[in-house]
Amino acid sequence: MKNFCFLFFLVLNSAFSFQSIGQTANAEILKCKVTIDGINPESISKLQFQNATKLHVDSIGLKITSFEFSVYRKNKKPLVLRNRENALFTKEMKDVISDCETGSKIFVEYITCVDIKNISHTLSPFSIKIK
C-alpha cells in the first residue's frame, strides 16, 4: 500500500509538472528577431525608416498580426499608435516618423503573431533612436 501511494503521488506530480510547463511555454515572449523591412532596428537610418513598409520576423511560420508604436519626441506629448490588423506601418505612423527629430525614441512593442497552428504569441519589443 505504501508503494502504491508513493507511485500514485509520483504520477500525479509528473502530470501537474508537465501541464505547468506546457502553459508557461505559450505565455513566454518569443525571442525571434524582428526587423524593419529586413533592416536591423539598431542600424536603421531615419530615411530608411520613413520608407519602410512593415515589420518582419525571422522565424518561418510566424505571421505578425498586430503591434504598438510608441513615440517620444522632445517637447511633445508621447504618442501611441496601433496596428491591430497586420505588420504594416500605417500612414499615421509614417507621418510621425518623418516628423521625428534627432534623439526621438520609438518603441515597437506588444508585437503579436500567430504560428502555423494559429496559436498567438508575443514577440520581444525593441526601440529605435532617431539619428
N, C-alpha and C positions, 0 to 999 in steps of 0.2 A: 504494500500500500504506500509506503514511504517513497519507493522508487517511482510509482505511478504519479504521485503528487508532484514530485520533482520534475518528471518528464512533462507532465501537463503544464507546469509553470514555465518550463523552458520553451515549449512550443508556443504558448500564449505570448510570452515575452518576445520571441522572434517575430511573430506575426505583427505585433504592435510596432516593433522597431522598423520592420520593413515598410509598414504603412506610413510611419512618420517620415522616413527617408523619401518616399515617393511624393509626399505632399510638399516637402520643402524644396525639392528639385524644381517644381513648377513655379514656386514663389520667388526664386532667386533671380537676380538681374543677370542676364546673359552678357558675357564678356566679348561679344563679337565686335569686330572693328567696323565702325560706321564712318563713311567718307561722304564728302560733298562732291557729287559728280565724279567720284573716283579720286579726289584730291584729299590728302590728309588734312584735317581741320587745323592742325598746328602750323601748317605751312601755306595756307591759302591766302592769297592777296585779296584786297578789297575788290579789285576789278574781277578777279575770278569768282569771288563770292557773289557779286552782283549779277554775273552772267550764269550762275549755277541754276539748275532746274530742280534737282531733288537730292534726297539722302539715299545713299546706297549702303547695303550691309554685305559684308564679305562672306557670309555663310550661305551655302547653297540650300535652297528650300525655305528660306525665311523671306517674308514679304512685309515691309513696313506698312502699317495701316494708319498710324497717327503719330503726332509729336507736338511738343510745345516749344515755342520760340520766345525766350525772354530777353529783352534788350535793355541795357543800362547805359544811358548816354549822359554826358556831362550837362548839368543844369537843366535836365528834363526828367519828367516822371518816368519811372520804369514802365515798360510796356510788355504785355504778354499777348502773344498771338498763337493760335492753334490751328492745326490742320487735322481734322478728325476723319478724313477720308482716305488719304494716301501719303506718299513720301514727297510729294511735290511742294516746292515753295510757292506760296500764294503771291498774288500781285502785291498785296499789302506788305508781306514780308520783304519782297524785293525792293519796294519803295523805302521801307525802313532801313534796309542795308545801305542803299545809296545815300540816305540822309545821315548815316553814322559818320562821326568824326574819328580821327586817330585817338586811340585809347578807349573807345567804346567797347563794351563787352556784350557778347551774345551767348546765351546758354541754350543749348538744344537738349531738352530733357523730356521725360515721360514718353520716350520713344517706344511705341508698342508695335509688335509684329506678330504674324501668325506663321506657324510651320506647316509642313505638308499635311499634317494631321488636323490642321485648323485649330491648333492649340495656341492660345495667346501667351506671349512672353513680353518682358520689358528688357530693353537694351540699356547699356551704360550711357549716362549723359556725358556731354562734353561741352567745352566752352571755346570761344574764339575771341581773340582780342584784335580789334581792327588796327592795322599798322599804317 
